[in-house]
């Protein structure tokens, strides 16, 4: 009798990524993945000790792909901004995996490459070494939160997106001026969350990097 096929770690991660593209981390399970591969869960636990470890590995492959061919250019601020946009683009192509990364993070080679570049850039800023970890953490939290939040918008169907925009217009333009005076005043200028997200991403990173610059001047 022929035994079941043994799947490699990379093949398991490929199949997990495919499942996550059509679902989410909540509905994902090792049992479902095993069924998709035509095997049993125990065979997958030889590669990954838990569902969380597996999800972290899937997210890390996105980071690894984002860093493929990356070469730091420009000053330290340009490096961090370019890196953030590169990671944003990589997860933007697979928004379901962005949500996974935002929740489970990662700890593989891809994650280490991203961490190394941000830390190197912060060192180039002139920050004292003892202040770098705290600023690194703030930048990492900001970038991961922004990318994870965008995943929800990116995962919407065109119909769902249009419905959301219409609901936004009704909620803002139809606000009672007596109860919501500020909202009514700015109604025609307030933009929905889905608008100009790339520009907002860059501006928010720039604001955080301005804090780093202030810390450098104060050191």
BAFI-3210 file (N, C-alpha, C; in Angstrom, 3 decimals, decimal comma, padded with zeros to 6 digits):
// residues 219
n [1|2|3|4|5|6|7|8|9|10|11|12|13|14|15|16|17|18|19|20|21|22|23|24|25|26|27|28|29|30|31|32|33|34|35|36|37|38|39|40|41|42|43|44|45|46|47|48|49|50|51|52|53|54|55|56|57|58|59|60|61|62|63|64|65|66|67|68|69|70|71|72|73|74|75|76|77|78|79|80|81|82|83|84|85|86|87|88|89|90|91|92|93|94|95|96|97|98|99|100|101|102|103|104|105|106|107|108|109|110|111|112|113|114|115|116|117|118|119|120|121|122|123|124|125|126|127|128|129|130|131|132|133|134|135|136|137|138|139|140|141|142|143|144|145|146|147|148|149|150|151|152|153|154|155|156|157|158|159|160|161|162|163|164|165|166|167|168|169|170|171|172|173|174|175|176|177|178|179|180|181|182|183|184|185|186|187|188|189|190|191|192|193|194|195|196|197|198|199|200|201|202|203|204|205|206|207|208|209|210|211|212|213|214|215|216|217|218|219]
n.u [000,848|000,593|002,016|000,883|001,517|004,388|004,479|006,384|007,780|007,621|005,645|003,456|003,181|002,567|000,040|-001,356|-001,288|-002,870|-005,368|-005,828|-006,100|-008,643|-010,126|-009,957|-007,945|-009,444|-011,257|-009,496|-007,883|-005,766|-006,740|-008,452|-006,535|-005,023|-006,928|-007,195|-004,774|-004,933|-004,194|-003,468|-003,907|-001,866|000,412|001,110|001,746|004,232|005,805|005,026|004,370|001,994|-001,119|-000,774|002,011|002,286|000,790|002,331|004,602|003,626|003,004|005,570|006,784|005,767|007,010|009,614|009,544|009,030|011,432|013,139|015,639|015,857|017,497|019,052|018,514|019,193|018,678|018,311|015,604|014,339|014,953|013,505|010,900|010,682|011,007|008,741|006,703|007,305|006,805|004,113|003,074|003,617|001,980|-000,399|-001,078|-001,955|-004,237|-005,579|-003,556|-002,224|-003,809|-003,403|-000,688|-000,796|-002,078|-000,724|001,976|005,457|008,388|010,510|013,052|012,360|011,123|013,295|014,990|013,579|013,484|016,232|016,911|015,375|016,436|019,119|018,793|017,787|019,999|021,663|020,463|021,467|020,558|021,033|022,205|020,781|018,252|017,188|015,741|013,140|012,101|012,194|010,225|007,879|007,729|007,487|005,055|003,322|003,570|002,788|000,183|-001,096|-000,913|-002,319|-004,847|-005,534|-005,904|-008,488|-010,074|-009,042|-009,831|-012,500|-015,261|-015,886|-018,573|-019,223|-017,457|-018,399|-020,921|-020,153|-018,967|-021,204|-022,773|-021,095|-021,208|-023,927|-024,014|-022,304|-022,951|-025,586|-025,707|-027,071|-026,951|-027,271|-026,801|-024,394|-022,362|-019,642|-019,045|-020,948|-020,051|-017,591|-018,315|-018,258|-015,612|-014,412|-012,893|-013,456|-012,275|-011,127|-009,892|-007,035|-005,057|-002,405|-001,012|-001,700|-000,484|002,264|002,469|001,880|003,975|006,036|005,436|005,979|008,704|009,561|009,432|011,568|013,654|013,456|014,195|016,842|017,934|017,633|019,294]
n.v [-001,197|002,170|004,906|008,025|011,108|013,031|016,283|019,188|021,851|024,332|023,788|023,370|025,921|027,332|026,249|027,039|029,824|030,089|029,269|031,289|033,488|033,324|033,335|033,966|034,627|033,802|031,833|030,025|026,901|024,291|021,807|022,231|022,986|020,655|018,952|020,133|019,491|016,807|015,182|014,397|016,256|015,759|015,273|017,780|019,069|018,188|019,933|022,463|023,725|024,785|026,430|029,200|029,473|028,547|030,485|032,738|032,051|032,083|034,812|035,822|035,071|036,894|039,239|038,490|038,289|040,963|042,114|041,098|041,769|044,309|047,400|049,693|053,164|056,695|059,080|058,389|058,764|058,526|055,892|054,451|055,210|054,276|051,555|051,004|051,522|049,551|047,177|047,612|047,517|044,853|043,397|044,522|043,257|040,878|041,047|039,598|038,275|040,373|041,090|038,857|039,181|041,568|040,688|038,363|038,809|038,098|036,021|035,224|035,011|037,069|038,950|039,588|040,794|043,131|044,370|044,737|046,608|048,882|049,433|049,900|052,190|053,973|054,168|055,517|057,956|059,348|059,065|058,344|055,133|053,996|055,037|054,080|051,496|052,109|054,003|052,476|050,569|052,138|052,948|050,450|049,520|051,472|051,181|048,463|048,556|050,405|049,073|046,707|047,784|048,779|046,445|045,553|047,284|046,765|044,166|044,273|043,765|045,339|046,161|046,185|048,137|050,433|050,638|051,211|053,729|055,225|055,052|056,447|059,038|059,629|059,520|061,621|063,976|064,110|064,741|066,043|069,436|070,751|068,883|067,803|069,938|070,519|068,416|068,883|071,349|070,711|068,840|068,626|068,460|066,486|063,351|059,984|056,908|055,307|056,894|058,203|056,624|055,888|058,318|059,220|057,251|057,733|060,330|059,931|058,292|060,104|062,001|060,543|060,120|062,697|063,046|061,473|062,976|065,237|064,130|063,504|066,052|066,921|065,322]
n.w [000,000|-000,873|000,804|002,228|000,553|001,363|002,366|001,658|003,697|002,366|000,454|002,101|003,196|000,870|000,259|002,548|002,268|-000,016|000,982|002,829|001,190|000,285|002,515|006,002|008,944|011,101|010,202|009,227|009,651|010,902|010,387|008,175|006,320|006,173|005,058|002,541|001,484|001,385|003,505|006,982|010,059|011,908|010,406|009,529|011,855|012,327|011,029|011,917|015,112|015,991|015,064|015,146|014,869|012,277|010,840|011,348|009,927|007,312|007,007|007,289|004,952|003,138|003,983|003,455|000,686|000,124|000,811|-000,999|-003,235|-002,269|-001,797|000,250|-000,115|-000,273|002,472|006,036|006,670|004,176|003,652|005,624|004,985|002,330|002,790|004,358|002,463|000,634|002,032|002,521|-000,102|-000,761|001,033|000,259|-002,079|-001,174|000,779|002,813|004,096|005,184|007,325|008,894|009,508|010,966|013,231|014,182|013,788|012,978|012,937|011,453|008,869|007,064|008,739|010,378|008,520|007,874|010,392|010,840|008,829|009,558|012,098|011,406|009,846|011,759|013,394|011,637|011,735|013,830|016,365|019,839|020,871|023,033|022,798|020,496|020,393|021,487|019,669|017,376|017,984|018,018|015,342|014,060|015,128|014,108|011,267|010,876|011,911|010,206|007,739|008,288|008,807|006,315|004,987|005,447|003,885|001,342|000,954|000,373|-001,857|-005,080|-005,090|-002,344|-001,494|-002,866|-001,694|000,904|000,551|-000,197|002,107|003,801|002,694|003,123|005,927|006,638|005,095|005,735|008,393|011,405|011,886|014,339|016,323|015,478|014,960|014,177|012,423|010,438|009,534|008,329|006,480|003,615|003,109|004,595|004,208|003,115|004,698|002,798|000,935|-000,734|000,639|000,415|000,410|002,959|004,459|003,965|005,028|007,729|008,534|008,080|010,047|012,346|011,999|012,252|014,971|015,697|014,606|016,228|018,643|018,098|017,818|020,400|021,808]
ca.u [000,000|001,388|001,773|000,487|002,612|004,945|004,536|007,491|007,376|007,239|004,356|002,439|002,992|001,859|-001,365|-001,932|-001,484|-004,024|-006,580|-006,004|-006,525|-010,084|-010,761|-009,260|-007,263|-010,430|-011,819|-008,400|-007,527|-004,818|-007,557|-008,863|-005,342|-004,696|-007,907|-006,870|-003,573|-005,210|-003,433|-004,060|-003,305|-000,641|001,562|001,487|002,338|005,654|006,478|004,652|003,855|000,654|-001,701|-000,149|003,349|002,089|000,368|003,500|005,494|003,016|003,209|006,996|007,157|005,443|008,096|010,809|009,359|009,147|012,841|013,919|016,166|015,862|018,783|018,786|018,914|018,795|019,001|017,640|014,152|013,928|015,075|012,392|009,672|010,696|010,789|007,336|005,903|007,589|006,050|002,704|002,728|003,643|000,766|-001,550|-001,412|-002,590|-004,759|-005,930|-002,330|-001,879|-004,536|-002,693|000,544|-001,150|-002,506|000,208|003,368|006,275|009,684|011,438|014,089|011,772|010,957|014,618|015,512|012,890|013,965|017,622|016,968|014,865|017,417|020,289|018,412|017,715|021,382|022,178|019,825|022,219|019,981|021,845|021,800|019,817|016,922|016,751|014,679|011,802|011,648|011,935|008,932|006,795|007,657|006,986|003,626|002,614|003,540|001,973|-001,223|-001,615|-001,053|-003,411|-006,119|-005,817|-006,296|-009,942|-010,610|-008,596|-010,520|-013,897|-015,612|-016,247|-019,929|-019,164|-016,753|-019,318|-021,951|-019,532|-018,805|-022,525|-023,144|-020,279|-021,770|-025,198|-023,748|-021,634|-023,724|-026,915|-025,598|-027,851|-026,006|-027,402|-026,177|-023,024|-022,003|-018,321|-019,161|-021,701|-019,206|-016,526|-018,888|-017,866|-014,155|-013,977|-012,763|-013,623|-011,028|-010,546|-009,322|-005,633|-004,443|-000,950|-000,544|-001,846|000,547|003,539|002,425|001,923|005,359|006,829|005,189|006,719|010,131|009,826|009,703|012,940|014,526|013,427|014,974|018,248|018,357|017,651|020,313]
ca.v [000,000|003,388|005,853|009,365|011,969|013,928|017,643|019,998|023,052|025,365|023,409|023,609|027,368|027,721|025,874|027,890|031,149|029,992|029,245|032,598|034,466|033,197|033,329|034,831|033,899|033,232|030,605|029,128|025,902|023,278|020,700|022,602|022,940|019,242|018,408|020,654|018,788|015,378|014,514|014,622|017,362|015,360|015,378|019,187|019,466|017,852|021,119|023,628|023,259|025,333|027,259|030,525|029,369|028,415|031,782|033,621|031,673|032,558|036,262|036,120|034,914|038,156|040,150|038,025|038,694|042,421|042,475|040,522|042,789|045,632|048,055|050,990|054,357|057,957|059,256|057,436|058,926|057,941|054,437|053,916|055,433|053,343|050,209|050,901|051,423|048,253|046,176|047,915|047,014|043,389|042,915|045,015|042,276|039,759|041,726|038,685|037,964|041,569|040,975|037,827|039,789|042,531|040,004|037,348|039,219|037,020|035,974|034,545|035,782|038,283|039,883|040,044|041,714|044,410|044,936|045,159|047,829|050,010|049,726|050,509|053,547|054,790|054,443|056,536|059,239|060,017|058,778|057,534|053,728|053,640|055,520|053,465|050,477|052,691|054,600|051,351|049,970|053,022|052,879|049,127|049,476|052,340|050,586|047,245|048,915|051,024|048,047|045,809|048,487|048,859|045,124|045,449|047,996|046,087|042,889|044,486|043,677|046,669|046,502|046,521|049,413|051,482|050,766|051,895|055,143|055,843|055,171|057,528|060,311|059,841|059,788|062,908|065,083|064,153|064,945|067,138|070,501|071,143|067,851|067,583|071,192|070,457|067,501|069,577|072,410|070,136|067,685|068,524|068,326|065,253|062,305|058,629|056,220|054,653|057,862|058,610|055,910|055,897|059,627|059,248|056,339|058,450|061,472|059,453|057,877|061,337|062,612|059,759|060,368|064,033|062,860|060,976|064,135|066,080|063,441|063,643|067,434|067,102|064,437]
ca.w [000,000|-000,985|001,882|001,825|000,138|002,372|001,854|002,168|004,428|001,401|-000,145|003,128|003,274|-000,355|000,403|003,591|001,681|-000,914|001,805|003,457|000,177|000,090|003,831|006,941|010,012|012,017|009,640|008,875|010,654|010,438|009,863|006,817|005,479|005,963|004,115|001,215|001,014|001,332|004,554|008,299|010,803|012,603|009,498|009,441|013,126|012,293|010,487|012,715|016,399|016,253|014,006|015,200|014,280|010,828|010,323|011,391|008,830|006,068|006,971|007,123|003,536|002,473|004,314|002,733|-000,713|000,065|000,959|-002,106|-004,136|-001,640|-001,569|000,892|-000,866|000,333|003,881|006,921|006,560|002,892|003,767|006,400|004,212|001,191|003,325|004,726|001,237|000,015|002,792|002,261|-001,431|-000,731|001,693|-000,482|-003,096|-000,473|001,972|003,904|004,822|005,947|008,584|009,649|010,021|011,992|014,456|014,671|013,551|012,429|013,616|010,571|008,187|006,512|009,841|010,806|007,504|008,051|011,646|010,652|008,028|010,340|013,142|010,758|009,439|012,966|013,794|010,721|012,052|014,883|017,678|020,755|020,825|024,066|022,428|019,237|020,519|021,697|018,408|016,457|018,337|017,570|013,878|013,700|015,455|013,170|009,929|010,877|012,132|008,990|006,696|008,674|008,649|004,883|004,494|005,467|002,725|000,119|000,811|-000,019|-003,271|-005,597|-004,655|-000,916|-001,375|-003,301|-000,663|002,034|000,212|-000,180|003,511|004,358|002,239|003,814|007,341|006,815|004,537|006,352|009,839|011,981|012,265|015,742|017,154|015,001|014,290|013,532|011,291|009,391|008,991|007,494|005,778|002,209|003,013|005,254|003,200|003,658|005,034|001,625|-000,007|-000,613|001,755|000,268|000,865|004,418|004,965|003,916|005,943|009,110|008,785|008,156|011,350|013,344|011,798|012,773|016,399|015,785|014,360|017,422|019,668|017,710|018,141|021,844|022,417]
c.u [000,884|001,014|001,359|001,717|003,085|005,127|005,710|006,943|006,898|005,900|003,216|002,138|002,267|000,365|-002,056|-002,216|-002,691|-005,338|-006,863|-006,435|-008,037|-010,845|-010,078|-008,658|-008,252|-010,956|-010,747|-008,141|-006,546|-005,579|-008,006|-007,684|-004,957|-005,647|-007,606|-005,660|-003,792|-004,413|-004,123|-003,276|-001,975|000,587|002,038|002,145|003,786|006,467|006,240|003,969|002,434|000,167|-001,029|001,235|003,265|001,709|001,519|004,451|004,948|003,244|004,669|007,428|006,821|006,546|009,368|010,729|009,520|010,609|013,711|014,361|016,227|017,288|018,497|019,329|018,436|019,201|018,147|016,124|013,625|013,978|013,875|011,073|009,578|010,433|009,327|006,438|006,100|006,816|004,552|002,264|002,662|002,384|-000,490|-001,997|-002,097|-003,153|-005,141|-004,707|-001,851|-002,564|-003,882|-001,442|000,242|-001,520|-001,429|001,682|004,149|007,635|010,740|012,445|013,550|011,620|012,306|015,227|014,878|013,388|015,378|017,701|016,466|015,870|018,671|019,986|018,338|019,107|021,983|021,589|020,626|021,632|020,992|021,324|020,715|018,401|016,352|015,654|013,283|011,261|011,382|010,543|007,776|006,619|007,067|005,492|002,819|002,472|002,639|000,493|-001,839|-001,864|-002,208|-004,766|-006,516|-006,301|-007,808|-010,580|-010,275|-009,358|-011,979|-014,092|-015,940|-017,638|-019,946|-018,492|-017,681|-020,426|-021,408|-019,366|-020,141|-023,001|-022,361|-020,865|-023,075|-024,954|-023,166|-022,500|-025,101|-026,886|-026,389|-026,884|-026,115|-026,702|-024,712|-022,522|-020,661|-018,369|-019,897|-020,856|-018,174|-017,014|-018,373|-016,358|-013,618|-013,980|-012,924|-012,274|-010,357|-009,829|-007,864|-004,907|-002,921|-000,370|-000,621|-000,776|001,890|003,572|002,516|003,322|006,249|006,658|005,950|008,221|010,513|010,094|011,134|013,921|014,598|014,263|016,473|018,744|018,488|018,768|021,619]
c.v [001,248|004,367|007,210|010,183|012,816|015,310|018,381|021,213|024,137|025,050|023,640|025,103|027,900|027,448|026,730|029,285|031,153|029,993|030,623|033,666|034,442|033,164|034,320|033,981|033,224|031,894|029,581|028,142|024,912|022,099|020,984|022,530|021,505|018,606|018,866|019,933|017,277|014,590|014,749|015,681|016,988|015,484|016,822|019,661|019,004|019,038|022,354|023,163|023,735|026,109|028,627|030,510|029,271|029,758|032,787|033,324|032,143|034,064|036,601|035,973|036,167|039,171|039,774|038,425|040,204|042,855|041,924|041,629|044,173|046,140|049,421|052,153|055,602|058,052|058,309|057,550|058,314|056,422|053,838|054,072|054,449|051,919|050,012|050,743|050,073|047,133|046,362|047,341|045,492|042,828|043,402|044,055|041,048|040,276|040,806|038,348|039,169|041,530|039,934|038,410|040,771|041,871|039,107|037,738|038,067|037,073|035,288|035,483|037,090|039,352|040,445|041,024|043,098|045,110|045,495|046,481|049,034|050,408|050,385|051,953|054,471|055,100|055,555|057,911|060,033|059,831|058,036|056,092|053,385|054,102|054,810|052,418|051,053|053,298|053,521|050,780|050,824|052,961|051,545|049,003|050,299|051,678|049,354|047,563|049,529|049,985|047,107|046,481|048,596|047,533|044,976|046,115|047,250|044,794|043,036|044,255|045,086|047,107|046,920|047,874|050,571|051,716|051,523|053,381|055,878|056,039|056,301|058,879|060,631|060,236|061,174|064,060|065,215|064,398|066,175|068,230|070,950|070,139|067,636|068,822|071,140|069,557|068,165|070,651|071,866|069,027|067,521|068,350|067,062|064,122|060,941|057,953|055,586|055,591|058,173|057,919|055,901|057,211|059,723|058,387|057,067|059,591|061,042|058,955|059,104|062,007|061,863|060,007|061,770|063,972|062,349|062,136|065,038|065,457|063,552|065,030|067,629|066,303|065,181]
c.w [000,000|000,117|001,340|001,468|001,300|001,758|002,478|002,909|003,464|000,747|000,838|003,230|002,035|-000,219|001,458|003,050|000,745|-000,129|002,400|002,459|-000,016|001,419|004,740|008,045|010,963|011,503|009,279|010,014|010,051|009,835|008,432|005,853|005,167|004,951|002,697|000,618|000,917|002,346|005,890|009,058|011,438|011,714|009,369|010,731|013,254|011,790|011,367|013,985|016,673|015,038|013,972|014,584|012,759|010,209|010,324|010,237|007,484|005,924|006,714|005,674|002,741|002,738|003,552|001,264|-000,865|000,104|-000,157|-003,062|-003,541|-001,456|-000,932|000,081|-000,130|001,787|004,727|006,848|005,264|002,951|004,507|005,642|003,051|001,653|003,688|003,510|000,552|000,709|002,564|000,918|-001,442|-000,089|000,976|-001,573|-002,496|000,853|003,115|004,747|005,620|007,303|009,489|010,286|011,150|013,314|015,045|014,563|012,910|013,103|012,759|009,932|007,628|007,576|010,291|009,812|007,641|009,305|011,490|009,894|008,812|011,424|012,567|010,367|010,653|013,510|012,934|011,012|013,078|016,263|018,551|020,767|021,839|023,732|021,201|019,430|020,674|020,410|017,362|016,725|017,845|016,058|013,435|013,968|014,453|011,801|009,899|011,065|010,881|007,900|007,023|008,498|007,181|004,332|004,447|004,270|001,436|-000,138|000,390|-001,513|-003,761|-005,142|-003,188|-000,709|-001,746|-002,264|000,545|001,777|000,263|001,264|004,183|003,967|002,953|005,264|007,554|006,333|005,177|007,848|010,289|012,462|013,717|016,663|016,787|014,262|013,571|012,307|010,138|008,721|008,012|006,564|004,353|002,027|003,682|004,237|003,844|003,873|003,817|000,684|000,319|000,533|001,642|000,784|002,387|005,074|005,047|004,926|007,402|009,477|008,940|009,518|012,444|013,226|012,262|014,283|016,601|015,598|015,586|018,541|019,380|018,091|019,648|022,532|022,661]
res [x|x|x|x|x|x|x|x|x|x|x|x|x|x|x|x|x|x|x|x|x|x|x|x|x|x|x|x|x|x|x|x|x|x|x|x|x|x|x|x|x|x|x|x|x|x|x|x|x|x|x|x|x|x|x|x|x|x|x|x|x|x|x|x|x|x|x|x|x|x|x|x|x|x|x|x|x|x|x|x|x|x|x|x|x|x|x|x|x|x|x|x|x|x|x|x|x|x|x|x|x|x|x|x|x|x|x|x|x|x|x|x|x|x|x|x|x|x|x|x|x|x|x|x|x|x|x|x|x|x|x|x|x|x|x|x|x|x|x|x|x|x|x|x|x|x|x|x|x|x|x|x|x|x|x|x|x|x|x|x|x|x|x|x|x|x|x|x|x|x|x|x|x|x|x|x|x|x|x|x|x|x|x|x|x|x|x|x|x|x|x|x|x|x|x|x|x|x|x|x|x|x|x|x|x|x|x|x|x|x|x|x|x|x|x|x|x|x|x]
***
